């Protein structure tokens, strides 16, 4: 459920875009969506761990810190509306706090789309999902930061939809414990995401 709910709320938040960023409602939807997404991804990583024991331990912290960066951006948009500060002015004010700004926004911020692209690579290497699903994850990880940098609303909706589609597949598959598209070889686990249902 969480693997689907996370990107779905993120997609919904994009419809509350006001030019410089999401409004208070959009920022809330995106923040809560990122939390749901993280829960679902943790479950997905648990299922992938037997297939990628060296990659998952590195992928998990990148995802967690990436979510922190994403929530930081959303909270910034929330504060801009609450305090009536323009996005440009908020960026200027951040210059007085270079360490927090660099850590939260410029270090943690890019890690979430990076973790999505790495997830796509792990899924492909482990043969844990069909190639079209992997390509959508990779494309979404690339389009996500591009859409936020350009702030073009149609691109934002497109990026969010591209990300929702593969996670609907992964979420349903994890919940139903379906077998992978590729027949498992000797010693290879037969399920992509054997996590408990409440993490799907």
C-alpha positions as CSV (number, residue, x, y, z in Angstrom):
1,X,0.0,0.0,0.0
2,X,2.7,2.5,1.0
3,X,4.7,1.9,-2.2
4,X,1.6,3.1,-4.1
5,X,0.4,5.8,-1.7
6,X,3.7,7.6,-1.6
7,X,4.0,8.5,-5.3
8,X,0.2,8.9,-5.5
9,X,0.3,11.7,-2.9
10,X,3.4,13.2,-4.6
11,X,1.4,13.3,-7.8
12,X,-1.6,14.9,-6.0
13,X,0.7,17.5,-4.5
14,X,1.8,18.6,-8.0
15,X,-1.7,19.9,-8.7
16,X,-1.2,22.5,-6.0
17,X,1.8,24.0,-7.7
18,X,1.7,27.9,-7.6
19,X,4.6,28.8,-9.9
20,X,7.5,28.9,-7.5
21,X,6.5,25.7,-5.7
22,X,3.7,23.8,-4.0
23,X,1.3,25.7,-1.8
24,X,0.6,24.7,1.8
25,X,-1.7,21.9,0.8
26,X,0.7,20.6,-1.9
27,X,3.7,20.8,0.5
28,X,1.7,18.7,3.1
29,X,0.7,16.1,0.5
30,X,4.3,15.8,-0.8
31,X,5.8,15.5,2.8
32,X,3.3,12.9,3.9
33,X,3.8,11.1,0.5
34,X,7.5,11.0,1.0
35,X,7.0,9.4,4.4
36,X,4.7,6.8,3.0
37,X,7.1,6.2,0.1
38,X,10.0,5.6,2.5
39,X,8.0,3.0,4.4
40,X,7.2,1.2,1.2
41,X,10.7,1.4,0.0
42,X,12.1,-0.1,3.2
43,X,9.8,-3.1,2.7
44,X,10.9,-3.4,-1.0
45,X,14.6,-3.3,0.1
46,X,13.9,-6.1,2.6
47,X,12.6,-8.2,-0.3
48,X,15.6,-7.3,-2.5
49,X,18.2,-7.9,0.1
50,X,18.7,-11.6,-0.7
51,X,19.3,-10.8,-4.3
52,X,21.4,-7.7,-3.8
53,X,23.1,-8.1,-0.3
54,X,25.8,-5.6,-1.1
55,X,23.7,-2.9,-2.8
56,X,20.7,-2.7,-0.4
57,X,22.7,-1.6,2.7
58,X,24.1,1.3,0.7
59,X,20.8,2.2,-1.0
60,X,18.8,2.4,2.2
61,X,20.7,5.3,3.9
62,X,20.7,7.2,0.6
63,X,17.0,6.9,0.4
64,X,16.4,8.0,4.0
65,X,18.6,11.1,3.7
66,X,17.0,11.8,0.3
67,X,13.5,11.8,1.9
68,X,14.9,14.2,4.6
69,X,15.9,16.6,1.8
70,X,12.6,16.2,0.0
71,X,10.7,17.0,3.2
72,X,13.0,20.0,3.8
73,X,12.0,21.5,0.4
74,X,8.3,20.9,1.1
75,X,8.5,22.5,4.5
76,X,10.3,25.5,2.9
77,X,7.4,25.9,0.5
78,X,5.0,25.7,3.4
79,X,6.9,28.4,5.3
80,X,7.0,30.6,2.3
81,X,3.2,30.7,2.2
82,X,2.7,30.9,5.9
83,X,5.1,33.9,6.3
84,X,4.3,35.5,2.9
85,X,7.9,35.2,1.7
86,X,8.7,34.8,-2.0
87,X,10.8,31.9,-3.1
88,X,13.6,34.2,-4.2
89,X,13.6,36.0,-0.8
90,X,13.6,32.6,1.0
91,X,16.7,31.6,-1.0
92,X,18.4,34.9,-0.1
93,X,17.6,34.3,3.6
94,X,19.2,30.9,3.4
95,X,22.5,32.5,2.5
96,X,22.9,33.5,6.1
97,X,22.9,29.8,7.1
98,X,25.2,28.1,4.6
99,X,25.8,24.9,6.6
100,X,22.1,24.0,7.2
101,X,21.3,25.0,3.7
102,X,24.0,23.0,2.1
103,X,23.3,19.9,4.2
104,X,19.5,19.9,3.9
105,X,19.0,21.2,0.4
106,X,22.0,20.7,-1.7
107,X,23.4,17.5,-0.1
108,X,20.3,15.6,1.0
109,X,18.0,17.1,-1.7
110,X,19.4,15.3,-4.7
111,X,19.8,12.0,-3.0
112,X,16.1,10.9,-3.4
113,X,16.1,10.9,-7.2
114,X,19.6,9.4,-7.1
115,X,18.3,6.6,-4.9
116,X,15.5,6.0,-7.3
117,X,17.9,5.6,-10.2
118,X,20.1,3.3,-8.2
119,X,17.0,1.3,-7.3
120,X,16.2,0.9,-11.0
121,X,19.8,-0.3,-11.5
122,X,19.5,-2.8,-8.7
123,X,16.1,-4.1,-10.0
124,X,17.7,-4.6,-13.4
125,X,20.8,-6.3,-12.1
126,X,18.8,-8.6,-9.9
127,X,16.2,-9.3,-12.6
128,X,13.6,-8.5,-10.0
129,X,11.2,-6.5,-12.3
130,X,10.3,-6.4,-16.0
131,X,12.5,-4.1,-18.1
132,X,9.7,-1.6,-18.9
133,X,9.1,-1.1,-15.1
134,X,12.8,-0.6,-14.5
135,X,13.0,1.9,-17.4
136,X,10.1,3.9,-15.8
137,X,11.9,4.0,-12.5
138,X,15.0,5.2,-14.1
139,X,13.2,7.8,-16.2
140,X,11.2,9.0,-13.2
141,X,14.4,9.4,-11.2
142,X,15.9,11.6,-14.0
143,X,12.7,13.6,-14.7
144,X,11.9,14.3,-11.0
145,X,14.8,16.8,-10.4
146,X,14.6,18.2,-13.9
147,X,10.9,19.0,-13.4
148,X,11.6,20.7,-10.0
149,X,14.5,22.7,-11.3
150,X,12.6,24.0,-14.4
151,X,9.3,24.4,-12.4
152,X,7.3,23.6,-15.6
153,X,4.0,22.3,-14.3
154,X,3.3,19.9,-17.2
155,X,6.8,18.4,-16.7
156,X,6.1,18.1,-13.0
157,X,2.9,16.1,-13.7
158,X,4.6,14.0,-16.3
159,X,7.5,13.1,-13.9
160,X,5.1,12.3,-11.1
161,X,3.0,10.1,-13.3
162,X,6.1,8.3,-14.7
163,X,7.1,7.5,-11.1
164,X,3.7,6.4,-10.0
165,X,3.2,3.8,-12.7
166,X,6.2,1.5,-11.8
167,X,5.5,1.7,-8.1
168,X,1.9,0.7,-8.6
169,X,3.2,-2.4,-10.3
170,X,5.9,-3.0,-7.5
171,X,3.4,-2.3,-4.8
172,X,0.7,-4.7,-6.1
173,X,3.3,-7.3,-6.8
174,X,4.9,-7.0,-3.4
175,X,1.5,-7.2,-1.7
176,X,0.4,-10.2,-3.6
177,X,3.8,-11.9,-3.4
178,X,3.9,-12.7,-7.1
179,X,6.8,-14.5,-8.6
180,X,9.4,-12.6,-10.7
181,X,9.1,-12.2,-14.4
182,X,12.4,-14.1,-14.9
183,X,12.6,-17.7,-13.6
184,X,14.9,-17.9,-10.6
185,X,18.2,-19.7,-11.0
186,X,19.9,-22.0,-8.5
187,X,20.0,-20.4,-5.1
188,X,18.1,-17.4,-6.3
189,X,15.1,-16.3,-4.2
190,X,11.8,-16.7,-6.0
191,X,10.2,-13.5,-4.9
192,X,11.2,-9.9,-5.6
193,X,9.7,-8.4,-2.4
194,X,8.8,-10.9,0.2
195,X,8.2,-8.2,2.7
196,X,5.1,-8.3,5.0
197,X,1.9,-7.0,3.4
198,X,1.8,-3.9,5.6
199,X,5.0,-2.6,4.0
200,X,3.7,-2.9,0.4
